[in-house]
Amino acid sequence: MAFRRVGVDKMRKHYDFSNAKRNPYARRLKQQVTIRLDGDTINYFRRLAEETGIRYQRLINLYLRECASSGKKLSNTWAAAQ
C-alpha cells in the first residue's frame, strides 16, 4: 500500500489540477430516469445484450434515440370495448 501512495505523491508533483474546472456539459450527456417496462421487453433487450455484448440499458437508449431521430410514431389503435 505504501508503494501506491508514493506513486500518487510522485504524480501530484507533475500534474496540478488545483485550477481545473468541471466540464459544464458533463451533466447534460445522460439524464437518469425511472421507467417501468414489462418483463418481456426487458428480457428481449437482455437477450440482445448477450448476443451483441452491449449492455441492455445502452441498447434501449440506442433504440429510443433511433426512434426519436427518425421521427418514428407509434400507431396505437385501440379496439372498442365489447
matplotlib code that plots the C-alpha trace (Angstrom):
import matplotlib.pyplot as plt

x = [0.0, 2.9, 4.2, 0.9, 0.9, 4.4, 3.2, 0.3, 2.6, 5.0, 2.2, 1.0, 4.3, 3.8, 0.1, -1.5, -5.3, -5.9, -7.2, -9.2, -12.8, -15.5, -16.9, -20.2, -21.7, -21.0, -24.4, -26.2, -24.7, -27.1, -30.2, -31.2, -34.9, -37.1, -39.2, -41.4, -41.0, -42.7, -40.7, -40.9, -39.4, -36.5, -35.9, -35.8, -33.1, -31.1, -31.0, -30.0, -27.3, -25.9, -25.7, -24.1, -22.0, -23.7, -25.4, -29.1, -29.7, -27.5, -29.4, -32.7, -31.2, -29.9, -33.3, -35.2, -32.6, -33.1, -36.9, -36.6, -34.1, -36.2, -39.5, -41.0, -44.5, -46.3, -49.5, -51.8, -55.3, -57.4, -60.1, -63.5, -64.6, -67.2]
y = [0.0, 2.3, 1.8, 3.0, 6.2, 7.0, 6.8, 9.2, 11.7, 11.5, 12.1, 15.1, 16.8, 16.5, 17.4, 20.4, 20.3, 23.0, 25.4, 22.7, 23.4, 20.8, 20.1, 22.2, 19.8, 16.6, 16.6, 17.0, 13.9, 11.5, 12.0, 9.4, 8.5, 5.9, 4.0, 0.9, -1.7, -5.1, -8.2, -9.4, -6.1, -6.3, -9.9, -9.1, -6.4, -8.6, -11.4, -8.9, -7.6, -11.1, -11.5, -8.2, -7.6, -4.2, -3.5, -3.7, -0.2, 1.1, -0.9, 0.5, 4.0, 3.4, 2.1, 5.1, 7.5, 6.0, 6.3, 9.9, 10.9, 9.3, 10.7, 7.3, 7.4, 4.7, 3.5, 2.8, 2.0, 0.7, -1.8, -0.7, -2.4, -5.1]
z = [0.0, 0.7, -2.8, -4.2, -2.0, -3.3, -6.8, -6.1, -4.5, -7.4, -9.8, -7.9, -8.5, -12.3, -12.5, -10.9, -11.0, -8.4, -11.1, -13.0, -13.9, -14.2, -17.7, -17.7, -20.3, -18.4, -16.7, -20.0, -21.6, -19.9, -17.7, -15.3, -15.4, -13.8, -16.3, -15.9, -18.6, -18.8, -18.3, -21.9, -23.1, -20.6, -21.4, -25.1, -24.6, -22.2, -24.8, -27.4, -25.0, -24.6, -28.4, -29.1, -26.0, -25.4, -22.1, -22.3, -21.0, -23.8, -26.3, -25.1, -25.3, -28.8, -30.0, -28.5, -29.9, -33.4, -33.0, -31.9, -34.7, -37.4, -36.1, -35.7, -34.4, -32.5, -34.2, -31.3, -32.4, -29.6, -30.2, -29.0, -25.7, -26.2]

ax = plt.figure().add_subplot(projection="3d")
ax.plot(x, y, z, "-o")
ax.set_aspect("equal")
plt.show()
